Amino acid sequence: MESGVGNLIVFTGPSGVGKGTIVRELFKEVDKLGFSVSVTTREKRAGEEDGKNYFFRTHEEFDELIEKDRLLEWAEFVGNKYGTPKDFVFEKLKSGNDVLLEIEVQGAIQVKEKFPDAVMIFLVPPSLNELEARLRKRNTETDEKIKLRLAKAKEEMQHTEFFEYIVINDDAMRAAKDVKNVILSLRGKKKIKLDLLEEMLTESEA
Ligand code: 5GP
């Protein structure tokens, strides 16, 4: 039996750093890479679609997913919950594809604890001032929420020791290329162990 499947790539970094732009670029450029759509309790922003950007759910629905052990990881972020559905990730990995999770730091650390072979990539802004400027320019959050996101960013940037790759987002296209190179260079090398995946699936079915 095959001992490894695809790679699980955990892509994180503070809110506003530009993870979304890079994910969109990777989506265009890298084949055999599945993107996990997360579940969230946060309100839909203009232009976002259910099932595409996120699965938008109520707090009750989210809590039920936790209770039924349907999430690979989940975390609270500035007053809302965000989580990764297990099924999509497992199916994709088992079929030999890599899977990319674009998540915040607490969730990223949970994934690393469950899957030590997960590939950990941290995207950092050139500076905190630049991060604030990007959050304000995005114009999706209130001033109060921006302040909370910035405080969270400072805290998140204390956890870089969990990450194997640190990419500076001073230029989105170059940063996307760096992330792409990491993903491609690991193909055929380190892989998530199939037995760990199956163990987790059995646990959640029990
Ligand atoms: P936003 O509200 O800006 O879409 O996302 C806020 C933060 O939640 C971002 O840092 C984003 O990467 C993170 N996030 C999105 N989906 C997930 C998830 O499934 N799990 C975790 N732990 N964080 C997530």
py3Dmol code that shows the C-alpha trace and the ligand (Angstrom):
import py3Dmol

protein = """\
ATOM      1  CA  MET A   1       0.000   0.000   0.000  1.00  0.00           C
ATOM      2  CA  GLU A   2       1.148   3.540  -0.727  1.00  0.00           C
ATOM      3  CA  SER A   3       2.566   5.049   2.461  1.00  0.00           C
ATOM      4  CA  GLY A   4       2.028   8.695   1.572  1.00  0.00           C
ATOM      5  CA  VAL A   5      -0.524  10.794  -0.248  1.00  0.00           C
ATOM      6  CA  GLY A   6      -0.466  14.483  -1.302  1.00  0.00           C
ATOM      7  CA  ASN A   7       1.120  17.254   0.717  1.00  0.00           C
ATOM      8  CA  LEU A   8      -0.873  19.332   3.154  1.00  0.00           C
ATOM      9  CA  ILE A   9       0.253  22.928   2.788  1.00  0.00           C
ATOM     10  CA  VAL A  10      -0.622  25.330   5.565  1.00  0.00           C
ATOM     11  CA  PHE A  11      -0.450  28.912   4.398  1.00  0.00           C
ATOM     12  CA  THR A  12      -0.849  31.521   7.065  1.00  0.00           C
ATOM     13  CA  GLY A  13       0.051  35.057   8.055  1.00  0.00           C
ATOM     14  CA  PRO A  14      -1.730  38.049   9.600  1.00  0.00           C
ATOM     15  CA  SER A  15      -5.045  39.311   8.271  1.00  0.00           C
ATOM     16  CA  GLY A  16      -4.455  41.881   5.536  1.00  0.00           C
ATOM     17  CA  VAL A  17      -1.007  40.579   4.583  1.00  0.00           C
ATOM     18  CA  GLY A  18      -2.283  39.513   1.148  1.00  0.00           C
ATOM     19  CA  LYS A  19      -2.789  35.751   1.461  1.00  0.00           C
ATOM     20  CA  GLY A  20      -5.871  35.884  -0.798  1.00  0.00           C
ATOM     21  CA  THR A  21      -4.028  37.480  -3.741  1.00  0.00           C
ATOM     22  CA  ILE A  22      -1.323  34.857  -3.538  1.00  0.00           C
ATOM     23  CA  VAL A  23      -3.833  32.006  -3.293  1.00  0.00           C
ATOM     24  CA  ARG A  24      -5.572  33.289  -6.442  1.00  0.00           C
ATOM     25  CA  GLU A  25      -2.229  33.370  -8.239  1.00  0.00           C
ATOM     26  CA  LEU A  26      -1.357  29.841  -7.124  1.00  0.00           C
ATOM     27  CA  PHE A  27      -4.751  28.629  -8.259  1.00  0.00           C
ATOM     28  CA  LYS A  28      -3.948  29.837 -11.783  1.00  0.00           C
ATOM     29  CA  GLU A  29      -0.409  28.517 -11.826  1.00  0.00           C
ATOM     30  CA  VAL A  30      -0.209  25.230  -9.947  1.00  0.00           C
ATOM     31  CA  ASP A  31      -1.988  22.057 -11.056  1.00  0.00           C
ATOM     32  CA  LYS A  32      -3.085  19.230  -8.751  1.00  0.00           C
ATOM     33  CA  LEU A  33      -3.558  21.661  -5.871  1.00  0.00           C
ATOM     34  CA  GLY A  34      -6.870  21.669  -4.004  1.00  0.00           C
ATOM     35  CA  PHE A  35      -7.985  24.742  -2.060  1.00  0.00           C
ATOM     36  CA  SER A  36     -10.001  24.073   1.034  1.00  0.00           C
ATOM     37  CA  VAL A  37     -13.066  26.292   1.450  1.00  0.00           C
ATOM     38  CA  SER A  38     -13.471  27.098   5.152  1.00  0.00           C
ATOM     39  CA  VAL A  39     -16.596  27.416   7.247  1.00  0.00           C
ATOM     40  CA  THR A  40     -17.118  30.709   9.078  1.00  0.00           C
ATOM     41  CA  THR A  41     -19.623  32.483  11.260  1.00  0.00           C
ATOM     42  CA  ARG A  42     -18.500  35.881   9.987  1.00  0.00           C
ATOM     43  CA  GLU A  43     -20.845  37.959   7.842  1.00  0.00           C
ATOM     44  CA  LYS A  44     -20.504  37.737   4.103  1.00  0.00           C
ATOM     45  CA  ARG A  45     -18.658  40.707   2.574  1.00  0.00           C
ATOM     46  CA  ALA A  46     -19.840  42.338  -0.637  1.00  0.00           C
ATOM     47  CA  GLY A  47     -18.929  40.120  -3.578  1.00  0.00           C
ATOM     48  CA  GLU A  48     -18.371  36.979  -1.513  1.00  0.00           C
ATOM     49  CA  GLU A  49     -20.264  33.790  -2.349  1.00  0.00           C
ATOM     50  CA  ASP A  50     -21.345  30.940  -0.134  1.00  0.00           C
ATOM     51  CA  GLY A  51     -19.420  27.780  -1.056  1.00  0.00           C
ATOM     52  CA  LYS A  52     -16.793  29.736  -2.965  1.00  0.00           C
ATOM     53  CA  ASN A  53     -15.141  32.122  -0.522  1.00  0.00           C
ATOM     54  CA  TYR A  54     -16.480  30.414   2.588  1.00  0.00           C
ATOM     55  CA  PHE A  55     -19.364  28.298   3.764  1.00  0.00           C
ATOM     56  CA  PHE A  56     -21.189  30.987   5.774  1.00  0.00           C
ATOM     57  CA  ARG A  57     -22.895  29.385   8.760  1.00  0.00           C
ATOM     58  CA  THR A  58     -24.614  30.439  11.997  1.00  0.00           C
ATOM     59  CA  HIS A  59     -22.893  29.968  15.355  1.00  0.00           C
ATOM     60  CA  GLU A  60     -25.275  27.063  16.070  1.00  0.00           C
ATOM     61  CA  GLU A  61     -24.440  25.345  12.789  1.00  0.00           C
ATOM     62  CA  PHE A  62     -20.736  25.846  13.407  1.00  0.00           C
ATOM     63  CA  ASP A  63     -20.972  24.400  16.919  1.00  0.00           C
ATOM     64  CA  GLU A  64     -22.715  21.352  15.489  1.00  0.00           C
ATOM     65  CA  LEU A  65     -19.777  20.787  13.110  1.00  0.00           C
ATOM     66  CA  ILE A  66     -17.411  20.931  16.089  1.00  0.00           C
ATOM     67  CA  GLU A  67     -19.598  18.539  18.060  1.00  0.00           C
ATOM     68  CA  LYS A  68     -19.750  16.052  15.185  1.00  0.00           C
ATOM     69  CA  ASP A  69     -15.985  16.321  14.733  1.00  0.00           C
ATOM     70  CA  ARG A  70     -16.302  17.414  11.116  1.00  0.00           C
ATOM     71  CA  LEU A  71     -13.502  19.996  11.324  1.00  0.00           C
ATOM     72  CA  LEU A  72      -9.812  19.340  10.951  1.00  0.00           C
ATOM     73  CA  GLU A  73      -9.088  22.490  12.967  1.00  0.00           C
ATOM     74  CA  TRP A  74     -10.977  25.578  14.009  1.00  0.00           C
ATOM     75  CA  ALA A  75     -10.256  28.846  15.798  1.00  0.00           C
ATOM     76  CA  GLU A  76     -11.875  32.046  16.988  1.00  0.00           C
ATOM     77  CA  PHE A  77     -10.608  35.099  15.218  1.00  0.00           C
ATOM     78  CA  VAL A  78     -11.714  38.586  16.247  1.00  0.00           C
ATOM     79  CA  GLY A  79     -15.161  37.471  17.406  1.00  0.00           C
ATOM     80  CA  ASN A  80     -15.921  34.850  14.755  1.00  0.00           C
ATOM     81  CA  LYS A  81     -15.205  31.174  14.279  1.00  0.00           C
ATOM     82  CA  TYR A  82     -13.397  29.756  11.266  1.00  0.00           C
ATOM     83  CA  GLY A  83     -12.742  26.089  10.520  1.00  0.00           C
ATOM     84  CA  THR A  84     -11.542  23.611   7.896  1.00  0.00           C
ATOM     85  CA  PRO A  85     -13.974  20.840   6.885  1.00  0.00           C
ATOM     86  CA  LYS A  86     -12.219  17.460   7.109  1.00  0.00           C
ATOM     87  CA  ASP A  87     -13.853  15.635   4.216  1.00  0.00           C
ATOM     88  CA  PHE A  88     -12.605  17.736   1.315  1.00  0.00           C
ATOM     89  CA  VAL A  89      -9.045  17.752   2.646  1.00  0.00           C
ATOM     90  CA  PHE A  90      -8.962  13.984   3.159  1.00  0.00           C
ATOM     91  CA  GLU A  91     -10.492  13.128  -0.194  1.00  0.00           C
ATOM     92  CA  LYS A  92      -8.120  15.386  -2.108  1.00  0.00           C
ATOM     93  CA  LEU A  93      -5.032  14.202  -0.253  1.00  0.00           C
ATOM     94  CA  LYS A  94      -6.008  10.558  -0.692  1.00  0.00           C
ATOM     95  CA  SER A  95      -6.391  11.027  -4.417  1.00  0.00           C
ATOM     96  CA  GLY A  96      -2.757  12.218  -4.522  1.00  0.00           C
ATOM     97  CA  ASN A  97      -3.397  15.964  -4.815  1.00  0.00           C
ATOM     98  CA  ASP A  98      -1.786  18.561  -2.595  1.00  0.00           C
ATOM     99  CA  VAL A  99      -4.171  20.643  -0.495  1.00  0.00           C
ATOM    100  CA  LEU A 100      -3.628  24.238   0.561  1.00  0.00           C
ATOM    101  CA  LEU A 101      -5.230  25.632   3.720  1.00  0.00           C
ATOM    102  CA  GLU A 102      -5.282  29.419   3.978  1.00  0.00           C
ATOM    103  CA  ILE A 103      -5.908  29.853   7.684  1.00  0.00           C
ATOM    104  CA  GLU A 104      -4.868  31.903  10.719  1.00  0.00           C
ATOM    105  CA  VAL A 105      -2.069  30.936  13.088  1.00  0.00           C
ATOM    106  CA  GLN A 106      -3.860  29.089  15.930  1.00  0.00           C
ATOM    107  CA  GLY A 107      -5.512  26.770  13.414  1.00  0.00           C
ATOM    108  CA  ALA A 108      -2.226  26.314  11.560  1.00  0.00           C
ATOM    109  CA  ILE A 109      -0.551  25.149  14.754  1.00  0.00           C
ATOM    110  CA  GLN A 110      -3.379  22.658  15.393  1.00  0.00           C
ATOM    111  CA  VAL A 111      -2.849  21.165  11.918  1.00  0.00           C
ATOM    112  CA  LYS A 112       0.908  20.818  12.517  1.00  0.00           C
ATOM    113  CA  GLU A 113       0.212  19.023  15.796  1.00  0.00           C
ATOM    114  CA  LYS A 114      -2.069  16.535  14.027  1.00  0.00           C
ATOM    115  CA  PHE A 115       0.062  16.192  10.895  1.00  0.00           C
ATOM    116  CA  PRO A 116       3.725  16.779  11.660  1.00  0.00           C
ATOM    117  CA  ASP A 117       4.479  16.403   7.931  1.00  0.00           C
ATOM    118  CA  ALA A 118       2.280  19.386   7.001  1.00  0.00           C
ATOM    119  CA  VAL A 119       4.264  22.042   5.145  1.00  0.00           C
ATOM    120  CA  MET A 120       4.139  25.316   7.065  1.00  0.00           C
ATOM    121  CA  ILE A 121       4.413  28.620   5.213  1.00  0.00           C
ATOM    122  CA  PHE A 122       4.113  32.017   6.937  1.00  0.00           C
ATOM    123  CA  LEU A 123       3.542  35.161   4.912  1.00  0.00           C
ATOM    124  CA  VAL A 124       4.780  38.345   6.601  1.00  0.00           C
ATOM    125  CA  PRO A 125       4.190  41.990   5.686  1.00  0.00           C
ATOM    126  CA  PRO A 126       7.224  44.211   5.024  1.00  0.00           C
ATOM    127  CA  SER A 127       6.239  46.134   8.205  1.00  0.00           C
ATOM    128  CA  LEU A 128       3.311  46.583  10.611  1.00  0.00           C
ATOM    129  CA  ASN A 129       2.699  50.081   9.211  1.00  0.00           C
ATOM    130  CA  GLU A 130       2.308  48.584   5.760  1.00  0.00           C
ATOM    131  CA  LEU A 131      -0.063  45.945   7.148  1.00  0.00           C
ATOM    132  CA  GLU A 132      -2.240  48.662   8.705  1.00  0.00           C
ATOM    133  CA  ALA A 133      -2.261  50.568   5.414  1.00  0.00           C
ATOM    134  CA  ARG A 134      -3.395  47.410   3.557  1.00  0.00           C
ATOM    135  CA  LEU A 135      -6.163  46.677   6.067  1.00  0.00           C
ATOM    136  CA  ARG A 136      -7.446  50.245   5.784  1.00  0.00           C
ATOM    137  CA  LYS A 137      -7.259  50.232   2.000  1.00  0.00           C
ATOM    138  CA  ARG A 138      -9.314  47.032   1.854  1.00  0.00           C
ATOM    139  CA  ASN A 139     -12.128  48.991   3.464  1.00  0.00           C
ATOM    140  CA  THR A 140     -14.021  45.897   4.653  1.00  0.00           C
ATOM    141  CA  GLU A 141     -13.767  46.384   8.414  1.00  0.00           C
ATOM    142  CA  THR A 142     -14.662  49.056  10.960  1.00  0.00           C
ATOM    143  CA  ASP A 143     -11.883  50.995  12.673  1.00  0.00           C
ATOM    144  CA  GLU A 144     -12.440  48.952  15.822  1.00  0.00           C
ATOM    145  CA  LYS A 145     -12.086  45.660  13.903  1.00  0.00           C
ATOM    146  CA  ILE A 146      -8.962  46.914  12.134  1.00  0.00           C
ATOM    147  CA  LYS A 147      -7.384  47.677  15.530  1.00  0.00           C
ATOM    148  CA  LEU A 148      -8.294  44.178  16.744  1.00  0.00           C
ATOM    149  CA  ARG A 149      -6.846  42.608  13.578  1.00  0.00           C
ATOM    150  CA  LEU A 150      -3.613  44.578  14.034  1.00  0.00           C
ATOM    151  CA  ALA A 151      -3.289  43.526  17.667  1.00  0.00           C
ATOM    152  CA  LYS A 152      -3.884  39.951  16.551  1.00  0.00           C
ATOM    153  CA  ALA A 153      -1.222  40.315  13.828  1.00  0.00           C
ATOM    154  CA  LYS A 154       1.389  41.326  16.405  1.00  0.00           C
ATOM    155  CA  GLU A 155       0.511  38.275  18.479  1.00  0.00           C
ATOM    156  CA  GLU A 156       0.521  35.958  15.443  1.00  0.00           C
ATOM    157  CA  MET A 157       3.948  37.118  14.354  1.00  0.00           C
ATOM    158  CA  GLN A 158       5.349  35.747  17.653  1.00  0.00           C
ATOM    159  CA  HIS A 159       4.727  32.187  16.422  1.00  0.00           C
ATOM    160  CA  THR A 160       6.991  31.986  13.420  1.00  0.00           C
ATOM    161  CA  GLU A 161       8.972  29.130  15.049  1.00  0.00           C
ATOM    162  CA  PHE A 162       6.298  26.669  13.866  1.00  0.00           C
ATOM    163  CA  PHE A 163       6.977  27.556  10.245  1.00  0.00           C
ATOM    164  CA  GLU A 164       9.465  26.073   7.820  1.00  0.00           C
ATOM    165  CA  TYR A 165       9.130  28.828   5.246  1.00  0.00           C
ATOM    166  CA  ILE A 166       8.789  32.553   5.855  1.00  0.00           C
ATOM    167  CA  VAL A 167       7.865  34.569   2.774  1.00  0.00           C
ATOM    168  CA  ILE A 168       7.910  38.388   2.820  1.00  0.00           C
ATOM    169  CA  ASN A 169       5.044  39.927   0.895  1.00  0.00           C
ATOM    170  CA  ASP A 170       6.688  43.094  -0.390  1.00  0.00           C
ATOM    171  CA  ASP A 171       5.740  42.162  -3.944  1.00  0.00           C
ATOM    172  CA  ALA A 172       2.731  39.866  -4.390  1.00  0.00           C
ATOM    173  CA  MET A 173       3.837  38.307  -7.682  1.00  0.00           C
ATOM    174  CA  ARG A 174       7.303  37.484  -6.354  1.00  0.00           C
ATOM    175  CA  ALA A 175       5.872  36.139  -3.103  1.00  0.00           C
ATOM    176  CA  ALA A 176       3.419  33.964  -5.079  1.00  0.00           C
ATOM    177  CA  LYS A 177       6.356  32.610  -7.072  1.00  0.00           C
ATOM    178  CA  ASP A 178       8.225  31.793  -3.850  1.00  0.00           C
ATOM    179  CA  VAL A 179       5.232  29.888  -2.483  1.00  0.00           C
ATOM    180  CA  LYS A 180       4.757  28.106  -5.798  1.00  0.00           C
ATOM    181  CA  ASN A 181       8.414  27.029  -5.771  1.00  0.00           C
ATOM    182  CA  VAL A 182       8.061  25.630  -2.255  1.00  0.00           C
ATOM    183  CA  ILE A 183       4.999  23.599  -3.269  1.00  0.00           C
ATOM    184  CA  LEU A 184       6.581  22.254  -6.440  1.00  0.00           C
ATOM    185  CA  SER A 185       9.913  21.484  -4.812  1.00  0.00           C
ATOM    186  CA  LEU A 186       8.198  19.248  -2.276  1.00  0.00           C
ATOM    187  CA  ARG A 187       6.295  17.184  -4.824  1.00  0.00           C
ATOM    188  CA  GLY A 188       7.468  13.603  -4.639  1.00  0.00           C
ATOM    189  CA  LYS A 189       9.254  14.299  -1.360  1.00  0.00           C
ATOM    190  CA  LYS A 190       7.633  14.740   2.027  1.00  0.00           C
ATOM    191  CA  LYS A 191       4.046  13.492   2.108  1.00  0.00           C
ATOM    192  CA  ILE A 192       1.279  13.191   4.632  1.00  0.00           C
ATOM    193  CA  LYS A 193       1.107   9.635   5.961  1.00  0.00           C
ATOM    194  CA  LEU A 194      -1.954   7.712   4.854  1.00  0.00           C
ATOM    195  CA  ASP A 195      -2.282   5.917   8.198  1.00  0.00           C
ATOM    196  CA  LEU A 196      -2.581   9.263  10.042  1.00  0.00           C
ATOM    197  CA  LEU A 197      -5.351  10.351   7.685  1.00  0.00           C
ATOM    198  CA  GLU A 198      -7.239   7.103   8.120  1.00  0.00           C
ATOM    199  CA  GLU A 199      -6.886   7.235  11.862  1.00  0.00           C
ATOM    200  CA  MET A 200      -8.481  10.692  11.886  1.00  0.00           C
ATOM    201  CA  LEU A 201     -11.280   9.641   9.592  1.00  0.00           C
ATOM    202  CA  THR A 202     -12.129   6.648  11.757  1.00  0.00           C
ATOM    203  CA  GLU A 203     -12.131   8.872  14.834  1.00  0.00           C
ATOM    204  CA  SER A 204     -14.626  11.272  13.289  1.00  0.00           C
ATOM    205  CA  GLU A 205     -16.916   8.477  12.100  1.00  0.00           C
ATOM    206  CA  ALA A 206     -16.993   6.841  15.535  1.00  0.00           C
TER     207      ALA A 206
END
"""
ligand_1 = """\
24
5GP
P -11.275 36.980 6.974
O -12.362 37.333 7.925
O -10.375 38.169 6.680
O -11.770 36.293 5.735
O -10.346 35.906 7.698
C -9.800 36.160 8.959
C -8.680 35.172 9.245
O -9.235 33.841 9.339
C -7.651 35.117 8.116
O -6.356 35.158 8.709
C -7.910 33.794 7.451
O -6.725 33.220 6.918
C -8.399 32.962 8.622
N -9.150 31.761 8.228
C -9.895 31.559 7.119
N -10.393 30.312 7.110
C -9.919 29.694 8.221
C -10.068 28.372 8.766
O -10.709 27.485 8.224
N -9.455 28.123 9.943
C -8.714 29.058 10.591
N -8.143 28.678 11.731
N -8.560 30.308 10.109
C -9.152 30.621 8.942
"""
view = py3Dmol.view(width=600, height=400)
view.addModel(protein, "pdb")
view.setStyle({"model": 0}, {"cartoon": {"style": "trace"}})
view.addModel(ligand_1, "xyz")
view.setStyle({"model": 1}, {"stick": {}})
view.zoomTo()
view.show()
